Amino acid sequence: VLKYKKTEDEVNLYTFYALKEGGFLSKLFPRLKTAPRTSIVLNAYTFITRISNKFLRKIGMNHRENEVRMFELLAPRVSIENCDVLHYWPFYCAKMVERIKQDNKGICTVAEYYEAEPSYANNIYDQEYIRFGLKSEDHGNLKIDQNQCFKFENNIIVPSEFTKETYQSKFPNKTYFVCSY
């Protein structure tokens, strides 16, 4: 906000997988994540991916690959390039954000990670599978490189100090914001 000398209501925030706060859809679906009323959101993307993910999980397909394809298809790049702040989830659109940042050096971006760093988390999962005699599963969180945005992103939102520590140990020179949900 200070970078643009604008108030919070004046900053052109672009986000997705969320509904506008206080809007009709957020009242209709109160459990879904909301963004400020002034944000630009992708309602079509949000609903299409949520519905298709439920189906894809049932048949055992990787829903994250679907989310990436749907984002590339449904995200209007022009409006993204014209925003002040782009809030995104790296495993959906890291490649697209990297291209946008190369073309538009002035855009401010922030990546949101809501789970622990995959290699750290998978080590815990594997230990628990062994401990309880469970069959190890294919780790879905490694099918798409979730950490690729650390090459070009400096601002990272995480949900807890624990999650922050799992990324900070691997990527210490980034700015982390703990944003509890």
Secondary structure, DSSP 8 states (H G I E B T S, - for coil): -GGGT--TTTS-EE--SSEETTSHHHHHSTTS-EE-TTSB--HHHHHHHHHHHHHHHHTT--HHHHHHHHHHHH--HHHHHT-SEEEE-HHHHHHHHHHHHHH-TT-EEEEE--S--HHHHHHHHHHHHHHTT------GGGSS-TTGGGGT--EEEESSHHHHHHHHTT-TTSEEEE---
